[in-house]
Amino acid sequence: MKAIMVGVDGSPNSEVAVRYAIEIAAAADAGVVGMASIAEDFDGEAELEEHAIEEIEGIEHLPTAATNWFRNALGKCREVCATADIDFVAQMLAGDPGHVITEEAQACDMVVIGARGRRAQHGDLLGTTARRIIRDCIKPVLVTREEYREVKRVLVGYDGSPASGHAVEWAADIGCVAGWEIGIITGAVPASELAQGAQYAARLVSTRGLEAETMIARGDAPSVVFDHVREWNADLVAIGGARKGTLTGFFLGEAWPDIVEQAKVPVMRWR
């Protein structure tokens, strides 16, 4: 892992996302790319000077207050990365953030995005931008929450799919450097092939020098995950995210979006 993209819009949730991006970058020996995407209707939060406009990547008349807002946000991100001794690259483009970040993320290894950014509506658990990125982005996406908490315990949802296998590998690779405790949760009966697969996943984690706790439970995927997040005191959840119409054992069809949207802790989604 060499580059982690984080969405930057100057909101408190964006600042939390930056902190998680830095934490993972430090463990993965990666750099951080701060992506500020300015929608055409964003006018900044400062009083605009008459005729104060600027041209940037396809928008001819973008208020200077808007570009200044995002430059300041990227500047703060650069300062935090410098304090943590993490390489930082700033990018500022014009366009819908959900589309821009999804497209630009193809050049990075993963994306970190706040659940609700500056453009989210009141009461929206997962903002429009985060929802679009988590649905469309082909790279792993970490959706963070309103508060930062150092990651110590990672709960991985395993359903036998390649995506959930990637989630296990990611948690093991980063966890062996960061010192994470890893739990593997699956919905199955004890003697089933899926339960055996979860045990195999735990053995994979052990090859990285970590011991994973395996948990077998029955019930619908969101309820099982939420219960174990609470009981096991997980700081982060990692799951596979199958495309619509795909059956993947534990996480059937579109169960994973409910987990991403309703979880109280950050969720990492793998394709």
PyMOL commands that set and color helices and strands:
alter all, ss='L'
color gray80, all
select helices_A, chain A and resi 12-28+64-83+97-107+128-136+162-178+193-206+221-232+255-262
alter helices_A, ss='H'
color red, helices_A
select strands_A, chain A and resi 3-7+31-38+53-56+59-63+88-94+110-114+141-144+153-157+181-187+212-217+236-240+267-270
alter strands_A, ss='S'
color yellow, strands_A
deselect
rebuild
show_as cartoon
